[in-house]
Each structure stands twice: as structure tokens, then as C-alpha cells.
Amino acid sequence: MNGDTVLVDAGALVALLTRLDTHSVWAAEQFEVLRPPLLTCEPVLSEACHVIYRHGGDPLRVVEMVEQGALEVAFTLDDHVPELLALMRRYRDVPMSLADACLVRMSELHRHCRVMTTDTDFRLYRRNARQVIPLLAP
């Protein structure tokens, strides 16, 4: 992987922390080679905790990754509400979650980045209206 900033989506965390996920091996391999801190946002953490709990996993592991410095919360929602609303309105038919909107916005703020995700919707989303978002995906 080049020196790009990595923005982590909930699906990648779920895949890493629940062995039942079809992308578990891929996620473990990625987290093994990526250099922390990997950036994310609070909506992603919340979504990951919820899904991991629903799958019988331990959501505390997500927050422990923040505590250990593997993940860094690097986005303040309050600072980007108009842009988030515009994205969510634009992709209303997908629909776009708040977590996805935050990651798209983060990708606009971090020019040299990749979004680590298992979510195929990121292949549809565009940053800065027309730019393909670089992905790290299975």
C-alpha cells in the first residue's frame, strides 16, 4: 500500500471483528499490513458496534481499537452538516447512511486517501461531485 491515508468504514471493522463475515480473511490481511492510525468517524464506530453486537460479537473491541491507537476519530460532524446533507440528498435513492456520508466527506478533505470498505455503494459515490473515490476493497 502506498502512503495514502486510510479511512475505515464499518464493514471493514465488522469483517475484522466477526469471523462469520465473508470478508474476514481479507480484513485481517489488510489490518495486518496497514499502518495506524487509520482514520474514521463516530457514525462508523456506532454502526460497526451495532452490527458486531447483532452478529454475536463484542462491540467493545471497536472502542478498544480507538483506545489502542489503531483507529483515530478524525472528523467532527458539526463542522460539515451542510455538506453531509447535500451528499445524503444526492444519494437518497441508494440510500446513503450518515456513516457513508461522513466517509465521502472525509475523502474530500484527505486528497490522498483510500476508503477501506466492503460496501459496494462506495463504487457509486463520488467525492467533489464527480471524482471516483479510491477504495481499498475486496
Secondary structure, 3 states (H helix, E strand, C coil): CCCCEEEECHHHHHHHHCCCCCCHHHHHHHHHHCCCCEEECHHHHHHHHHHHHHCCCCCHHHHHHHHCCCEEECCCHHHHHHHHHHHHHHCCCCCCCHHHHHHHHHHHHCCCEEEECCCHHHHCCEECCCEECCEECC
